[in-house]
Amino acid sequence: MPRGARVVASDSPSSRHAVMHAARLRRGEDIARVRAEGVARNDKLFSLRALPTDRMTVRVAVTASRAVGGAVQRNRARRRVREAVRLALASRPEQRAGADLVVIVRPAALDAVAADVRGAVERQLATVLG
């Protein structure tokens, strides 16, 4: 790479998918509302809270407590689940209704096979999004 040349973050393969970037649930008030009012679905890999909205988009927040492990383990587990959600949403047909989702990662997600994580996410999304 020539000196002074930069690689922009948008050049990475993972950032080409605007599904998750544009659909992140970021505000604390929104996350608290979903946790308080949303429908809960539990899996051994994560807990999912879903709250239907009048938007046509699905917004997602992925969290992990310290029970998952240190910062490196928590970040890895969140990335794995976030990617599974991104792939599951991208493979779904056109969304009929929107929802806000909060996914709380459990320690088992850290060591699970990626296909198992994606399968669990797809099953839970099918129950809450239809």
BELFENFEN-V138984 format. One record per residue. N is the residue number from 1. RES is the residue in one small letter. PSI is psi in whole degrees, 0 to 359 (999 if undefined). OMEGA is omega in degrees with one decimal (* if undefined). D_CENTER is the distance of its C-alpha to the mean C-alpha in whole Angstrom. Layout:
n->(N N)
res->(RES RES)
psi->(PSI PSI)
omega->(OMEGA OMEGA)
d_center->(D_CENTER D_CENTER)
This chain:
n->(1 2 3 4 5 6 7 8 9 10 11 12 13 14 15 16 17 18 19 20 21 22 23 24 25 26 27 28 29 30 31 32 33 34 35 36 37 38 39 40 41 42 43 44 45 46 47 48 49 50 51 52 53 54 55 56 57 58 59 60 61 62 63 64 65 66 67 68 69 70 71 72 73 74 75 76 77 78 79 80 81 82 83 84 85 86 87 88 89 90 91 92 93 94 95 96 97 98 99 100 101 102 103 104 105 106 107 108 109 110 111 112 113 114 115 116 117 118 119 120 121 122 123 124 125 126 127 128 129 130)
res->(m p r g a r v v a s d s p s s r h a v m h a a r l r r g e d i a r v r a e g v a r n d k l f s l r a l p t d r m t v r v a v t a s r a v g g a v q r n r a r r r v r e a v r l a l a s r p e q r a g a d l v v i v r p a a l d a v a a d v r g a v e r q l a t v l g)
psi->(129 152 136 346 142 146 121 146 327 352 347 148 325 336 359 343 104 358 309 325 314 342 29 137 110 326 135 323 319 317 318 322 318 318 324 319 347 160 134 137 131 145 164 341 334 166 138 131 133 136 115 146 171 359 163 8 159 120 141 137 132 125 161 133 174 346 335 327 197 182 319 315 319 316 319 315 318 316 318 314 320 319 320 320 317 312 320 318 323 330 351 150 175 131 129 325 157 167 155 130 138 120 122 110 140 161 328 335 336 321 359 152 143 322 325 320 314 319 318 319 315 319 314 322 325 327 326 332 347 999)
omega->(179.7 -179.8 179.7 178.2 -178.7 172.2 -177.4 -179.4 -178.4 177.3 -178.5 -177.7 -176.1 -177.9 176.9 -178.1 -177.5 -176.8 -175.7 -177.8 -177.3 -173.8 178.1 175.0 -169.4 -174.0 179.8 179.5 179.3 179.7 178.8 178.9 179.0 179.2 -177.2 -171.5 -173.8 175.4 -177.1 171.6 -176.4 177.0 178.7 -178.4 -177.4 171.6 -176.1 172.8 -177.9 178.0 178.8 178.2 177.6 175.7 176.5 -179.6 173.5 177.7 -172.5 169.5 178.9 -178.9 176.3 179.3 179.3 176.1 178.9 -179.9 178.1 -176.2 -178.9 -179.9 179.1 179.7 179.0 -180.0 178.2 179.6 -179.3 -178.8 178.6 178.5 177.9 177.5 179.7 -180.0 -179.9 179.1 -179.7 -177.8 179.8 174.4 -178.1 -176.9 179.7 -177.8 -179.0 178.0 170.4 -177.6 170.5 -179.8 179.3 -174.4 176.5 -177.3 -178.5 -178.6 -177.9 -175.9 -178.0 175.7 -176.9 179.3 177.6 178.6 -179.4 178.6 178.4 178.9 -179.7 178.3 -177.9 177.9 178.2 -179.3 -176.1 -178.0 178.3 *)
d_center->(34 37 37 35 33 29 26 24 20 19 22 19 17 14 15 16 13 13 11 8 10 12 10 8 9 12 15 16 18 15 13 16 17 14 15 18 19 16 16 15 14 15 14 16 13 11 11 10 11 12 14 16 17 20 18 17 14 10 9 5 6 5 9 11 15 18 18 16 19 20 18 17 16 13 12 13 11 8 8 9 6 3 7 7 5 7 10 10 10 12 14 15 18 18 16 19 18 15 13 11 8 8 6 9 10 13 16 16 13 14 17 16 17 14 15 15 11 11 13 12 9 11 14 12 11 14 16 14 14 17)
